[in-house]
Amino acid sequence: MKKLLVAALFVVLASPAFAAIQNVKVSGDITTSWVDDSNFDLGAPAAIGDKSQNVFLTQTRLRVDADLSDNVSTEVGLINERAWNAENCTGSGPTNDNCDTNVQLYLATLTLKQFLYSPLTLEIGRQTFNFGNGLVMGGAGPANAAAANLAGIYSDLTERTAYDGVTATLDYKPLTISLIYFKNGQTLNSIEGLGHQESGDSSDVFGYNANYQLSDPWSTVVEQYMFAEVNGTGFDNTAVGAAGPSAAPGNNKGDTLYVPGLRASTNPTKSLNVQGEVAWQLGNIEVGPSDTGGAGYEGEHRSAMAAQLLATYTLPVFEKYKPSVNVGYTYASGDKNSGEDYEGSPVKSSRTYTAWNEFNTVQGAGTIYRSLFDLSNENILSAGASVAPLEDVTAGVTWSGLWAASPISAQNPLGIIQPDGANNGIISVYGPKDAYWLGNETDVSLTYNYTEDVTFGLNLGWFVPGDVFPTSNKETASQAIANVAVTF
């Protein structure tokens, strides 16, 4: 017996120490979608993508939340996104990140409440960063989907929208201030001393969002924010080794982006919600080789702007069917000579770059136009309506018209982005003269809440190209997305 007690004591002393767990919650969701699209190349005579896609997708997320000691909690989330039975991997090393059988970490956060100071909450690790309607900072956004398994299929449907960073939240009700920092786009090759380093491979994003809830009867909320992104080190395609860069950097001021903005939401009546947001972009951008030899890059000053107005009105009739209408307008500035620097050829650009960088937007996911175009150099006017014709069933329709903020021309071509990774590419298309009208899209949606845990959805969309496209690029694009989702 004595030997048994000694052995038990030895095991206890040798065992690792674990945090005391007060509460554990396991949750997650499984979404299976069928995606069918046609003519996303708009009938381009040269093959830039598949004429159609027909694929089944499954997205699975598992999340574990644990409350430890007082004011300490953690959350860990795993995710797998894949096309059905597409389980082959090619290449080695980092390329295997896109294997459909892989499970990725999409959440890993330590939360410390009342950290050193009663109103302060600290969140450290992989987490989502989302403020307002996601016009500027909305998770990772579709633009970050290239790292996901769905990058070569339908990237803007990805749920991988988290970054590794820190959020410090100061709660001074009715004022809440969030300070953020996260690493964006870093790879092993972009860490100094580990190999090849290029400007823009790695970037740091930091900033704040201040949210103030007024005490007026309209439940008005006002937000003011400032975000910044600083890219790379200024080196120009240079190999980094023991002796330093292999070539002198060009005339590169570095790529910096500063985004201040304001947002407000108010309810003038019980049935009406109105929101408005405006943001600016300052800093510098690398725009291209400064001479025909390509010895370096020029930095132009940024001066871009985005604005958005949204309104939703619940109709005071047939309340049983919950009818509502909505309108929206989004503006993202463009640049007349978007691909040229101020010493370039054939057109000399100004020393100011006015095209909006979509930054971390998450808006428009699931629409055709969001798959085809970046959120830049655009005016988007939308109008929609929704109704619940039956219990647990909601139907909606939205029409969106798009036109360019700066004319599409030979000096400012329009790129069409294709969702097919096998033929992923961008083509430049423009009409015989300067044009603005990009086209219009109609989307129809139907949602059925089968139970409180299971939801069926169907989305149909048609995009009709406008006069910025030549005749050979004017086929109507269409898509159908059907899905079933379960949460637990």
PAKOL-236856 format. One record per residue (C-alpha): residue in one letter; x, y, z. Coordinates in pm, whole numbers, plus 32768, in hexadecimal, padded with zeros to 4 digits. Layout:
N
A | X | Y | Z
...
// end
This chain:
488
M | 8000 | 8000 | 8000
K | 811C | 80EE | 8055
K | 81B8 | 80B5 | 7F00
L | 8067 | 80F8 | 7E5B
L | 803E | 8242 | 7F16
V | 819F | 82AC | 7EB8
A | 815B | 8256 | 7D4B
A | 8013 | 8318 | 7D50
L | 80C0 | 8447 | 7DEA
F | 81CF | 8434 | 7CE0
V | 80C9 | 8430 | 7BCA
V | 8019 | 855F | 7C60
L | 815D | 8624 | 7C7D
A | 81C9 | 85C4 | 7B1F
S | 807D | 861D | 7A7E
P | 8062 | 876C | 79CD
A | 7F98 | 887C | 7A76
F | 7E4A | 88CC | 79D5
A | 7D74 | 8A00 | 7A05
A | 7C3A | 89D0 | 7AD2
I | 7B11 | 89C6 | 79E5
Q | 79C8 | 8A51 | 7A66
N | 78FA | 8A26 | 7929
V | 792B | 8992 | 77CF
K | 784C | 89CB | 76A1
V | 786A | 890D | 755A
S | 77C1 | 89A1 | 7426
G | 77E3 | 89A6 | 72B0
D | 7734 | 8999 | 7161
I | 7730 | 88D3 | 701E
T | 76CD | 897B | 6ED8
T | 76AA | 88B7 | 6D96
S | 767C | 8983 | 6C58
W | 763F | 893C | 6AEB
V | 76CE | 8A4A | 6A09
D | 767D | 8A62 | 6897
D | 76F4 | 8B8D | 67CE
S | 7704 | 8BDF | 665D
N | 77B2 | 8CE2 | 657F
F | 7883 | 8D83 | 6690
D | 7975 | 8DDC | 6575
L | 7854 | 8EA0 | 64D9
G | 7896 | 8DF0 | 6390
A | 7A03 | 8E59 | 636A
P | 7A8B | 8DD5 | 621E
A | 7BD5 | 8D79 | 62C5
A | 7BB9 | 8C71 | 63D3
I | 7BE6 | 8D16 | 6527
G | 7B1C | 8C20 | 65F2
D | 7A22 | 8B0A | 65DB
K | 78DB | 8B55 | 6530
S | 782C | 8AB4 | 6657
Q | 785F | 8A18 | 67AD
N | 778D | 890C | 6851
V | 780F | 88A0 | 69A3
F | 77A4 | 8831 | 6AFE
L | 7854 | 88C9 | 6C2D
T | 7856 | 8876 | 6D9E
Q | 78CF | 8967 | 6EA9
T | 78F5 | 88DC | 7009
R | 794E | 89A2 | 7140
L | 7985 | 8922 | 72A2
R | 79B3 | 8A11 | 73C4
V | 7A07 | 89D8 | 7532
D | 79DB | 8AF2 | 7632
A | 7A64 | 8AC4 | 7790
D | 7A39 | 8BA2 | 78C1
L | 7B67 | 8B79 | 79A4
S | 7BA4 | 8C44 | 7ADE
D | 7AE5 | 8D87 | 7B15
N | 7AFB | 8E71 | 79E5
V | 7BCF | 8D7A | 791C
S | 7B42 | 8CBB | 77F3
T | 7BB8 | 8C1C | 76B1
E | 7B22 | 8BBE | 7561
V | 7BAE | 8AD0 | 745E
G | 7B12 | 8A98 | 7307
L | 7B66 | 899D | 71F6
I | 7AEA | 89AE | 7090
N | 7AE7 | 88DA | 6F56
E | 7A68 | 895D | 6E07
R | 7A67 | 8879 | 6CDA
A | 79C7 | 8816 | 6B95
W | 792D | 86BC | 6BA5
N | 7A29 | 85A6 | 6B73
A | 7B35 | 869C | 6B07
E | 7C3E | 8616 | 6BF1
N | 7D7A | 861B | 6B1F
C | 7EAA | 86E4 | 6B82
T | 7FBA | 8757 | 6A96
G | 810F | 87E2 | 6ADF
S | 81B0 | 87ED | 6C33
G | 81E2 | 88D8 | 6D53
P | 80FE | 8A0B | 6D63
T | 8042 | 89A1 | 6C28
N | 7FA3 | 888A | 6CEE
D | 7EE2 | 8990 | 6DB3
N | 7DDF | 8973 | 6CA0
C | 7DA6 | 87FD | 6CC8
D | 7C34 | 87CA | 6CFB
T | 7C6B | 86C8 | 6E0C
N | 7D2A | 87C1 | 6EE3
V | 7C92 | 8855 | 701D
Q | 7CFB | 89BB | 7066
L | 7CF9 | 8A8A | 71A1
Y | 7C0B | 8BAF | 7177
L | 7BE6 | 8C1A | 72E4
A | 7CDC | 8C09 | 7407
T | 7C9C | 8D1E | 7500
L | 7CF0 | 8D64 | 766A
T | 7C04 | 8E61 | 770D
L | 7C62 | 8F1E | 7849
K | 7B4C | 8FF2 | 78DF
Q | 7B94 | 9111 | 79CD
F | 7D03 | 90EF | 7972
L | 7DC9 | 91D5 | 7A5B
Y | 7CAC | 92CE | 7A40
S | 7B39 | 928E | 7A73
P | 7AB4 | 9308 | 791E
L | 7BC9 | 925C | 7855
T | 7B9A | 9110 | 779E
L | 7CBD | 9077 | 76E3
E | 7C99 | 8F74 | 75CA
I | 7DD9 | 8ED2 | 754A
G | 7DFF | 8DDC | 742A
R | 7D44 | 8D7F | 72EE
Q | 7BFB | 8E3B | 72E1
T | 7B0F | 8EFC | 71FD
F | 7B1B | 9076 | 71D8
N | 79CB | 9104 | 716E
F | 793A | 925E | 71A2
G | 7800 | 9307 | 7123
N | 777D | 9272 | 6FDE
G | 78D2 | 91F5 | 6F72
L | 7909 | 9300 | 6E69
V | 7A6E | 9338 | 6EE2
M | 7AB2 | 9233 | 6FEF
G | 79DA | 90FE | 6FC5
G | 7A99 | 8FCB | 7031
A | 7B9A | 8F5E | 6F34
G | 7AAE | 8F9D | 6E18
P | 7A98 | 8EF2 | 6CC5
A | 7BE6 | 8F89 | 6C62
N | 7C91 | 8EAA | 6D62
A | 7BF6 | 8D69 | 6CE1
A | 7D24 | 8D08 | 6C0E
A | 7DB0 | 8C40 | 6D31
A | 7C76 | 8B6F | 6D55
N | 7C1C | 8A22 | 6CB9
L | 7B08 | 8ACF | 6BF6
A | 7BF9 | 8BC4 | 6B4E
G | 7BE2 | 8B0F | 6A02
I | 7A6E | 8ACF | 6A13
Y | 79A0 | 8BE4 | 6AAF
S | 7A84 | 8CAF | 6B8E
D | 798E | 8DAF | 6C13
L | 78C7 | 8C9B | 6CC0
T | 79E7 | 8C46 | 6DA9
E | 79B6 | 8C4E | 6F21
R | 7B2A | 8C79 | 6F62
T | 7B14 | 8DE3 | 6FCE
A | 7C01 | 8DFA | 70F6
Y | 7D57 | 8E93 | 7134
D | 7E61 | 8E65 | 723E
G | 7E5E | 8F9D | 7314
V | 7DF6 | 9056 | 744F
T | 7CBD | 9118 | 74AD
A | 7CAF | 91F9 | 75DE
T | 7B4C | 926B | 7630
L | 7B07 | 9389 | 771F
D | 799A | 9388 | 7790
Y | 7930 | 94DE | 7810
K | 77BD | 94B6 | 77C9
P | 772D | 9557 | 76F9
L | 7887 | 957B | 7659
T | 7949 | 9446 | 75ED
I | 7AA8 | 9463 | 755C
S | 7B4E | 933D | 74AB
L | 7CC3 | 9344 | 7465
I | 7D39 | 923D | 736C
Y | 7E76 | 91AF | 72D7
F | 7EA0 | 9085 | 71F0
K | 7F96 | 8FF3 | 70FA
N | 7F1C | 8FE8 | 6F94
G | 7FA5 | 8F10 | 6E7B
Q | 80E3 | 8E99 | 6F23
T | 818D | 8D5F | 6EA1
L | 82D1 | 8CB6 | 6F04
N | 8374 | 8D51 | 6DD1
S | 8313 | 8EAD | 6E43
I | 83BC | 8E94 | 6F98
E | 850A | 8F43 | 6F86
G | 8631 | 8E57 | 6F83
L | 856C | 8D26 | 6F0F
G | 8595 | 8D4F | 6D9A
H | 84FA | 8E24 | 6C8B
Q | 8461 | 8F6B | 6CF8
E | 838A | 904E | 6C24
S | 82DE | 9191 | 6C7B
G | 8176 | 9149 | 6CD5
D | 81A9 | 8FDB | 6D31
S | 8165 | 902E | 6E9B
S | 8093 | 9141 | 6F32
D | 802C | 91C0 | 7087
V | 7ECC | 9240 | 70C1
F | 7E72 | 930E | 71F0
G | 7D72 | 9413 | 7256
Y | 7C44 | 945F | 732D
N | 7ACA | 946C | 731C
A | 7A05 | 954B | 740B
N | 7892 | 94F9 | 742F
Y | 77AA | 95EB | 74E6
Q | 763B | 959F | 752E
L | 7573 | 96DC | 7553
S | 745A | 96EF | 7652
D | 7362 | 977C | 7555
P | 7214 | 96D0 | 750A
W | 7295 | 966C | 73AF
S | 7399 | 9577 | 743C
T | 74A7 | 962D | 737A
V | 7602 | 9595 | 736A
V | 7732 | 965A | 72F2
E | 7882 | 95BF | 729D
Q | 79CF | 965D | 724C
Y | 7AF7 | 9588 | 71E1
M | 7C56 | 9591 | 715E
F | 7D0A | 9463 | 70CC
A | 7E63 | 944E | 7035
E | 7F1F | 934B | 6F69
V | 8097 | 935D | 6F37
N | 8127 | 9269 | 6E38
G | 827C | 91CF | 6E0A
T | 83CD | 926E | 6E41
G | 83FB | 9336 | 6D03
F | 84DC | 9237 | 6C58
D | 8499 | 91FE | 6AEA
N | 8498 | 9089 | 6A8D
T | 85E4 | 9053 | 6B3B
A | 866E | 8F18 | 6BD7
V | 86CC | 8F42 | 6D44
G | 8801 | 8E8F | 6DC0
A | 8927 | 8EB7 | 6EAB
A | 89AB | 8FD8 | 6DDB
G | 885A | 9086 | 6DD3
P | 8788 | 90D5 | 6CA0
S | 8822 | 9066 | 6B58
A | 87BA | 91A6 | 6AAB
A | 8785 | 9309 | 6B1D
P | 8618 | 9364 | 6B54
G | 8574 | 9438 | 6A4C
N | 84C8 | 9584 | 6A82
N | 83CA | 94E4 | 6B67
K | 831F | 95A9 | 6C76
G | 827D | 946D | 6CF4
D | 8111 | 9407 | 6CE4
T | 8047 | 94A3 | 6DFC
L | 7ED2 | 94C4 | 6E29
Y | 7E1C | 959C | 6F29
V | 7CA0 | 9585 | 6F3B
P | 7BE4 | 967C | 701A
G | 7A69 | 9671 | 7013
L | 7918 | 96C0 | 70B1
R | 77DC | 95F0 | 70C9
A | 7683 | 9630 | 715E
S | 7545 | 9564 | 7188
T | 73F6 | 95ED | 71FB
N | 7284 | 9592 | 7207
P | 71AF | 96C8 | 71BE
T | 7078 | 95F1 | 71E5
K | 7035 | 9498 | 7271
S | 702E | 9406 | 7112
L | 714B | 94C3 | 706E
N | 72C3 | 9495 | 7097
V | 73B5 | 957E | 6FE4
Q | 752F | 9554 | 6FD9
G | 7645 | 961F | 6F3F
E | 77BD | 95F4 | 6F29
V | 78DC | 96B0 | 6E8B
A | 7A4D | 9655 | 6E87
W | 7B8B | 96DA | 6DED
Q | 7CD6 | 963B | 6D8D
L | 7E26 | 96E7 | 6DB2
G | 7F8E | 9673 | 6D9F
N | 8064 | 95FA | 6C7D
I | 804D | 94E7 | 6B79
E | 8147 | 943C | 6A94
V | 80BD | 9464 | 6935
G | 81BE | 93CA | 6849
P | 831E | 93DF | 67BA
S | 8397 | 9546 | 67AC
D | 8446 | 9515 | 665E
T | 845D | 941D | 653F
G | 8577 | 9367 | 65EE
G | 8496 | 9316 | 6714
A | 85A3 | 9377 | 680F
G | 84B0 | 93DD | 691B
Y | 8352 | 943F | 697D
E | 82C0 | 9598 | 69A8
G | 81E9 | 95F1 | 6AD0
E | 80B6 | 96C2 | 6A8C
H | 7FE9 | 9769 | 6B9A
R | 7E98 | 96CC | 6BE3
S | 7D5F | 97A1 | 6BE9
A | 7C31 | 96BB | 6BCD
M | 7AD5 | 96BC | 6C5F
A | 79B0 | 95D1 | 6C9E
A | 7850 | 961E | 6D16
Q | 7717 | 9558 | 6D5E
L | 75A9 | 95A4 | 6DA8
L | 74B5 | 9492 | 6E16
A | 7346 | 949B | 6E74
T | 7258 | 9385 | 6EDC
Y | 70E3 | 93BC | 6F10
T | 6FED | 92C1 | 6FA1
L | 6E9E | 92FF | 6EFB
P | 6D7C | 9345 | 6FEB
V | 6C8F | 9264 | 6F25
F | 6C57 | 90ED | 6F1B
E | 6D31 | 90D0 | 7050
K | 6CF4 | 8F5B | 7058
Y | 6DD2 | 8F38 | 6F24
K | 6EE7 | 9020 | 6FA8
P | 6F0E | 90EB | 6E65
S | 703B | 91D1 | 6E4E
V | 70F4 | 9299 | 6D47
N | 725B | 9310 | 6D3C
V | 7337 | 93F1 | 6C6B
G | 74AE | 9422 | 6C69
Y | 75B9 | 94EE | 6BBC
T | 772D | 94A7 | 6BCA
Y | 7841 | 957B | 6B31
A | 79AF | 9514 | 6B0F
S | 7A8E | 9609 | 6A55
G | 7B60 | 95AE | 6924
D | 7C92 | 962D | 686C
K | 7C96 | 969B | 66FE
N | 7DF3 | 960A | 66C9
S | 7DE7 | 94EE | 67C1
G | 7F0F | 9427 | 673C
E | 8004 | 953F | 66F5
D | 80FE | 95FC | 67C7
Y | 814A | 9768 | 678B
E | 827C | 9716 | 66B5
G | 81D8 | 95F5 | 65FC
S | 817B | 95B6 | 6496
P | 809B | 95DB | 63D5
V | 7FDE | 96C0 | 64C0
K | 8075 | 9798 | 65CC
S | 7FB3 | 977E | 670F
S | 7F8C | 9889 | 6816
R | 8049 | 986E | 695B
T | 7F09 | 980E | 6A0F
Y | 7E6D | 96B2 | 6A06
T | 7CF6 | 96CA | 6A3B
A | 7C80 | 955F | 6A15
W | 7BE0 | 94CB | 6B4D
N | 7C8C | 939C | 6BE4
E | 7B80 | 92A8 | 6C5B
F | 7C55 | 9265 | 6D90
N | 7B94 | 916F | 6E6F
T | 7A35 | 9191 | 6DE7
V | 7948 | 906C | 6E04
Q | 7821 | 9101 | 6D48
G | 777D | 9065 | 6C1A
A | 77E6 | 8EFB | 6C58
G | 7710 | 8E0D | 6B8E
T | 76BB | 8F00 | 6A76
I | 773B | 8EDB | 6912
Y | 77C2 | 903B | 68FC
R | 788E | 9009 | 6A3B
S | 792A | 8ED2 | 699F
L | 7982 | 8F8F | 685F
F | 79F5 | 90E4 | 68DE
D | 7ABC | 9173 | 69FE
L | 7A0C | 9276 | 6AD5
S | 7ABF | 939A | 6A30
N | 7A60 | 949B | 6927
E | 78F1 | 944A | 695A
N | 779F | 94E2 | 699B
I | 76A4 | 93DD | 6A10
L | 7533 | 9432 | 6A2F
S | 7454 | 931F | 6AB8
A | 72E6 | 92F8 | 6B0F
G | 723F | 91CA | 6BA7
A | 7113 | 913D | 6C5B
S | 70CA | 9011 | 6D38
V | 6F92 | 8F65 | 6DB9
A | 6F36 | 8E31 | 6E86
P | 6E1C | 8D8E | 6DBE
L | 6E11 | 8C61 | 6EA7
E | 6E81 | 8C1B | 7007
D | 6FFA | 8BD9 | 700C
V | 701A | 8C3C | 6E9A
T | 70B8 | 8D84 | 6E25
A | 70D0 | 8DF5 | 6CBB
G | 7195 | 8F1E | 6C38
V | 7201 | 8FCA | 6AF8
T | 7314 | 90CC | 6AC0
W | 736F | 9193 | 698A
S | 74CA | 9232 | 6975
G | 754A | 9325 | 6870
L | 76C1 | 9363 | 684C
W | 7780 | 9473 | 679B
A | 78EA | 94E2 | 67AA
A | 7956 | 960F | 6875
S | 7A69 | 965C | 6776
P | 7A37 | 9602 | 6605
I | 7AA9 | 94B0 | 6587
S | 7BA5 | 94E9 | 646F
A | 7CF1 | 946F | 63E3
Q | 7D9E | 9530 | 64FB
N | 7CB1 | 94A8 | 6602
P | 7C51 | 9345 | 6597
L | 7B5A | 9271 | 6651
G | 7BC6 | 9121 | 66DC
I | 7ADA | 8FF9 | 66EE
I | 7B39 | 8F07 | 6803
Q | 7AE3 | 8D9A | 67CC
P | 7A81 | 8CAD | 68E7
D | 7B23 | 8B7D | 6843
G | 7C7C | 8B49 | 68D7
A | 7CED | 8A6B | 67B7
N | 7CC1 | 8B8C | 66C5
N | 7CCE | 8CA8 | 67BB
G | 7D21 | 8DEB | 670C
I | 7CC5 | 8F51 | 66C3
I | 7C7B | 8FDC | 656D
S | 7C6A | 914B | 650E
V | 7B34 | 91A8 | 644E
Y | 7AAC | 92F8 | 63E2
G | 79D1 | 9382 | 62D0
P | 7A39 | 9456 | 61A6
K | 7A12 | 9592 | 6277
D | 7A0E | 95F9 | 63E2
A | 78E8 | 9553 | 6491
Y | 7857 | 9537 | 65ED
W | 7737 | 943C | 65F5
L | 77B3 | 92EF | 667E
G | 7665 | 923E | 6681
N | 754B | 91D4 | 6766
E | 74FD | 90A2 | 6835
T | 73BB | 9009 | 68B8
D | 73CA | 8F1A | 69E0
V | 72AC | 8E4A | 6A6A
S | 72C3 | 8D95 | 6BB8
L | 71EC | 8C9B | 6C75
T | 722C | 8C25 | 6DDA
Y | 7174 | 8B13 | 6E96
N | 71AE | 8ADA | 700B
Y | 7167 | 8966 | 7019
T | 71AD | 895E | 718F
E | 725A | 8A4E | 727B
D | 739E | 899A | 7220
V | 7377 | 894E | 70AC
T | 734F | 8A50 | 6F96
F | 7324 | 8A20 | 6E1F
G | 7380 | 8B37 | 6D2F
L | 7371 | 8B81 | 6BBA
N | 740C | 8CAA | 6B06
L | 73E9 | 8CF2 | 6993
G | 749F | 8E0C | 68E0
W | 74C5 | 8EA2 | 6784
F | 75C5 | 8FAA | 671E
V | 758E | 9068 | 65D7
P | 76CF | 9115 | 6556
G | 76C7 | 9289 | 6507
D | 775B | 9360 | 63F5
V | 78BE | 9357 | 6480
F | 78D5 | 91FF | 63E0
P | 7901 | 91C0 | 626D
T | 77FF | 90EB | 61BA
S | 78D3 | 8FB3 | 61EB
N | 78BA | 8FDD | 6366
K | 7746 | 900F | 6392
E | 76BB | 8EBB | 63EB
T | 75E4 | 8EB4 | 6523
A | 7687 | 8E07 | 664C
S | 75AD | 8D35 | 6731
Q | 75D1 | 8C6F | 6870
A | 750A | 8B91 | 6959
I | 7573 | 8B46 | 6AC0
A | 74A7 | 8A4F | 6B8B
N | 750F | 89F0 | 6CEB
V | 74A8 | 8947 | 6E2B
A | 7546 | 89AD | 6F74
V | 7533 | 8916 | 70CF
T | 75B3 | 89BB | 720B
F | 75F4 | 8911 | 7356
// end
